């Protein structure tokens, strides 16, 4: 009796070949996105240019995927690349949209370099809100130092250039609260942080401040 050996033949479809070709082109970009997302999660308070860079990379990657005819489109690509792009699709699209908002301003290299050197994330909600109050033509005419000054937090009072007097308890308290809320706004921007979690962080921060105040009083 003749016995036939069974051979398993792996047939790779044309769609899958195209997917692999495009993934190979984007391999270095995928690793860079993963690196930036990790930095953003670990050093969000110190490194503030992460979202802009992610948006820029994701925008260029989306163009390669769409122009290359990736089988299944952008959504399929995000599923295939989930080991590198570990954020929800809604966040990916938000990063892209925020970057494109900045890109449409056509800022020159000196302004972009100045923002990067100052660790200013142009794609952060606060930065976008500030830029939204200015005319694009006026922004493009700014010197780098003038551009950076847009993002420096100032009080509306004429005394904003000077710290509050030592005995001005209310002013010091208001400044501390403002700084705390700005930190919490940054905390909320981190991926996966809900409003409820940010509110809980605010409560814990308040308790920590109160404990610190009590410890200061006991030392007097």
N, C-alpha and C positions, 0 to 999 in steps of 0.2 A: 504494500500500500504506500502510495506516495504521500508524503506530508509536506504541506506548503507552509513556509514560514510567513508569519504575518508581520508586515512592516507598517509602522505608523508614519504617515506622511503629513508633515505640518505644512499646510498651505497658508501662506500669508497673503491676505487680500491686498489689492491695490490701495485701498483706503488706509490699511494699517501701515503699509510701506510709506505712504505720504506722511502719516502721523509720526513715524519714527524719524523720518528725514527732518521734519520741522523740529521735533524734540531735540535732535542732535544739534541743530542750529542754535537752539535756545538753552542748551545745557548750562553754559556759563552764566546766563542771565538768571536761570532758576536758582542756581547756587547763591548768586548775589542777593536775590530777593529773600531767600531763606536767612542769609546772614543779617540783612538789614532788619528783618522782622524780629530776629533774636536780639539784636542790639536795642531795638526799640522797646522790647519787653523788659530787658534787664537794666537799661540805662536811660529810661525815658526822661528822667529829670535833668540829666546832664547832656544827652545827645538829642538835639532838637531839629535835625534836618532829615530824619528818617522817613517821614511820610512823603515828603517831596521827592526824595530819591526813589522810593518805592513806586510812587505814581509815575515817575518818568520811565522807570524800567518796565512797568506793567503796560504803559501806553505803547512803547516800542514793541513789546512782546505781542500785544494784541494785534498790532499792524502786521507783524510777520505771520501770525496765525490766520488772520482773515485773508490777507493777500495771497498766502500760500495755499488756501483752500483746504485747511485742516478739516478732515472728515468729522462731522459732528459739530463743527464751529467752536467758538470761544468757550461755550459752556462745557463741551466735551473735553477741551484742552485743560480747563481748570480742574476737572475731575481726574484727568490723567496725571496732572502735575501736583496733586494734593500733598505729596510728600515734601514738596518745596514751598508751595504757596498755601500755608496752613492758616488761612483766614477765610471767612465766608465770602461768597460771591458778592454780596451787598457791600462788603468792605472793600473788595477789589475794585468795584465800579466807583465807589466813593473816592478812593485814592486816585483813580484815573481822572475822574471829573474834577477833583480839586487841582490836580496837576495841570490839566488842560485850561482851567481858569487862569492860572498863573502864566501858562504858556501864551495865552491869547494877549496878555499884556505886552508881550515882546520886550521884556526887560533885557538890557544889555548885559554882557558878561561881567563888567565891573560891579553891577548891582547884585547879580546872582552870587558872585564870588564873595562880596561883602557879607551877604546874608549867611552864606555857608560858614564863613570865618567866625561870625558872631553867634553861630549855632541857633539861628532863627529858622524855624520851620515855616516856610512860606505857605505850605499846604494846610497848616493847622487852622481850625475854625477862627481863632482870634486873629490870626494874620490875615485871613481872607476878609474878615469883617473890617479890619483897618484899611486894607487896600481898596475895599468897596466904597470907602468914603472919599477916595481921591480920583481925580481924572487920570486915565491911563497916560494921556499926553504929558500931564504934569509930572507923573511918576518917572517917566522915561528921561525927563530933563534933570532929575535930581542927581546931586553928587552922592557917592556911596555913603558918606557920613550922614547926610541929610536923610537918605533912604533908611538907614539903620535907626535913626532917631524916631521914625514913625512908630517903631515897635517897642520903644522904651516906655515902660509904664509910668505915667505921671498923674498926679492929682490935679483936678481942675483949679485948685486954689493957686494964687500967686505965690504962696509959700512952698510950692511943690519942690522947688530946687533945694530947699533946706529941710533938715529933719525937724520934727516937732520939738518944742522946748521940753526940757527934762520934766517939768511939772505938768505938762499937758497930757494927762492920763487918757482922756477921751481920744485925742488924736493918735496916740500910740496904739490904743486899742483898735481904732478904726484901721490903721495901717496893718496891724497884725492880722486882723480879720480879712482884709483885702488880699494880703499875701497868701493866707491860708486858702481862700476860695480860688485864687488863681492856681494854686497847687492842685486843688481838687478838680478843677476844670481839666488840667493836664492829665490827671489820673483817670478821668472819665474817657479821655481820648484813647486810652489803651484798649486794645482789642479784648472783647469779652467782659468788660467792666460795665455792669448795669447801673442805672440811676439808684436803685436800691442799695447796691454795694457801695457806691460813692457816698450816699447819705449815711450809711453805717460808718464809713471812714470819717465823715465829718463829725459824727457823734463821738467816736473814739478820740478824735483830735481835740474836741472840746473838753472831754474828760481829762486828757493829758495836760491841756493848758491850765485847767482848774487845779489839777494836782500840783503843777509847777508853781502856780500862784500861791498855793497854800504853803509849799515848801519855802518859798521866798519870805513869806510872812513870818514863819517860825524862826527864820535865821536873824530876824531883826532884834 
